[in-house]
């Protein structure tokens, strides 16, 4: 299996609508105009498609933040990118980030799920929209579980919430997976605390303890931080972490390509400098 991990694509479009001042959308909109518009390149995402064909990628995981302010045009930009991947025969798994539930209205209306699927598998009894959890078997003794822990927040806050209901449903999902079979868990947020507290996952320590309980969760893929991270935490009873940073960011954005076999996990880190090239490799035994 060849699996790619992307995150925080932040498709954006500047809006002049006066209605943005009725929510925190104006903050994200002006941040896009003054900051993100200069630092994010969507063209490099299109170049990923050729890389995926060359590397025979079978699955792509995108761990949230497709948009800047949860506007329809931004969802549609992300949707078109996924359609291009699917045309190449690639199976795509997506979950929302905090920018995809940016306003109380977009969260209440579940706008994200009008453009992106809520379930990884039609046979799955749990879905992201209603239960904040979904899962699917994607290979021999290999499963993927997705979480929706993104919630609308006040100004200058980007916290997520691993609430009791999400916790309960995650236990339910894991109970449906045969013991000893490997799980890849994807969430927009890291489970560890952010220094300033304004970007952390509330009840993250509860999720951390859950990860220690289920040793068959071998990979935890997340985004949110815009900082690329690869960390093997198995000595602490935790999984291998992957954060590709913001893949579309012109400085530091990356694409993580996993090759998963029976005995090993190989991770190649690709950066963009005119073209996507691997400049770092990590190998983990299973």
C-alpha positions, 0 to 999 in steps of 0.5 A: 500500500502507498498512502499519502498524507496531506493537510491544511490546504487552505483554499481561499478566495477574498470576499467583499461581502459585508455579511462577513462582519456578522461573524469571525469570517472577516478575521479569516478573510483579512488574514487571507488577503494580508498573509495567506494569499502570499504564502500559499500556492495551490498550483503545487497541489496540482503537481502532486497528482503527477507524483502520485501517479509516479509513486503508485499512490493508492490512498490519500489522507487529507487531515482538514482545513480545506478552506480559510473561512468555510465559504462555498467557493472554498469548499468547491475548490477543495472538492475539485482537487479531490475529484482530480485525485479520484480520476486517477483511481486514488481513494481519498479520505478527508476530515474537517479542520477548524477552518472548515467549521469556521463560523457557528452557522457553517458548523450548525448547518454542517456545510462541510458535509455538503461537499465532502463525504461523511462516511468512509464506508457505506456499510459503516454504522458511524459517520462523521456528520452525526457521530464525529467518527467513521472507519473503513478497512483499507487493506489486509488487517489494516483499517482507517478511522477518522475523527471530527473534533473541529468546533467553531470558536471565539475570536483568536481561538482555534481549539478543538474538542474531543468530547465525551460523545466522540470518545464513546463513538471512537471506542465503538469504532475500535470495538468493531475492528478485530484485535491485532489488526492495525489502525491508522487514526486521523484527526485534524488536531494533535493530542498533545497540548499547545503552549498558548492553549488557544490552539489545543485539543480540549480533552487531548489528554483523554485521547492520549490515554485512549491511544495508550490503551489500544496498541494496534493504533500504529499511526496517528496522522494530523495537521493544524500546527503548520509544522511538519512532524515525524515522531516515533512515540511507541516507547511511550505506548503511543503511535507514530505521529505524522504532521505534513505541515501545511502542504500548500505553504510555500515554505515548509509545506510537505507531503508524506508518502507511506509505504506500508508492508507486513513488517515495516512502515517507510515514510518518505518526506517530499518538499517542493522546490520547482518540483516535488522531491523526497529529501528525507526518509524514515523507516519503522519496523512493525 
